[in-house]
C-alpha cells in the first residue's frame, strides 16, 4: 500500500514542476500555496519510501508519520478546493 501511494504523490508533485503562477491561477490559489503543495507532494512521497527503507528504527517511524500527516493535509486541501 505504501509504494503505490508514494508513487501517486511523487507523480503529482513532479507534474506541477516547474511551478508557475498560471498553474496556481487555474485552481484559484496563491502562488505560495501552489509552490508549497507541489514540493510537499513530492517530498511526502519520497519520505514515505525512505521510511520503508530505514526498517525497524525510530527515525523510520517519525519520517513515515510526518509524511502521512503531510499527505492528509494535501488531500484535505484538494477536497476543500474541489467544492
C-alpha positions in Angstrom: 0.0 0.0 0.0 2.9 2.3 0.8 4.6 2.1 -2.6 1.6 2.9 -4.8 0.6 5.8 -2.6 4.1 7.2 -2.7 4.3 6.8 -6.5 1.0 8.7 -6.9 2.2 11.6 -4.7 5.6 11.8 -6.3 4.0 11.7 -9.8 1.6 14.6 -8.8 4.4 16.6 -7.3 6.6 16.2 -10.4 3.7 17.1 -12.7 3.5 20.5 -11.0 7.1 21.3 -11.5 8.1 23.8 -12.8 5.7 25.7 -10.5 4.1 28.6 -12.4 1.7 31.3 -11.5 -0.6 30.1 -14.3 -1.0 26.7 -12.6 -1.8 28.4 -9.3 -4.4 30.7 -11.0 -6.0 27.7 -12.7 -7.0 26.4 -9.3 -7.6 29.8 -7.8 -4.7 29.5 -5.3 -2.0 31.9 -4.4 1.5 31.1 -5.8 2.9 30.3 -2.4 0.2 27.7 -1.7 0.7 26.1 -5.1 4.5 26.0 -4.6 4.1 24.5 -1.1 1.6 21.9 -2.4 3.9 20.8 -5.3 7.0 20.4 -3.1 5.0 18.8 -0.3 3.6 16.2 -2.6 7.0 15.3 -3.9 8.8 15.2 -0.5 5.9 13.4 1.2 6.1 10.6 -1.4 9.8 10.4 -1.1 9.6 10.4 2.7 7.1 7.5 2.6 9.6 5.5 0.6 12.5 6.4 2.8 10.5 5.4 5.8 10.2 2.0 4.3 13.9 1.7 3.5 15.0 2.5 7.1 13.4 -0.5 8.7 13.0 -1.0 12.4 14.4 2.3 13.6 12.6 5.1 15.4 13.6 7.5 12.6 11.6 5.4 10.1 8.5 5.8 12.3 8.9 9.6 12.5 9.5 10.0 8.8 6.6 7.8 7.9 4.2 9.5 10.3 5.3 13.0 9.2 4.9 12.1 5.5 1.4 10.7 6.3 0.4 13.9 8.1 1.5 16.0 5.1 -0.5 13.7 2.8 -3.6 14.1 4.9 -3.2 17.9 4.7 -2.8 17.8 0.9 -5.8 15.5 0.4 -7.9 17.6 2.7 -6.9 20.7 0.7 -7.9 19.0 -2.5 -11.3 18.1 -1.1 -11.9 21.6 0.1 -10.8 23.2 -3.2 -12.9 20.8 -5.3 -16.0 22.0 -3.5 
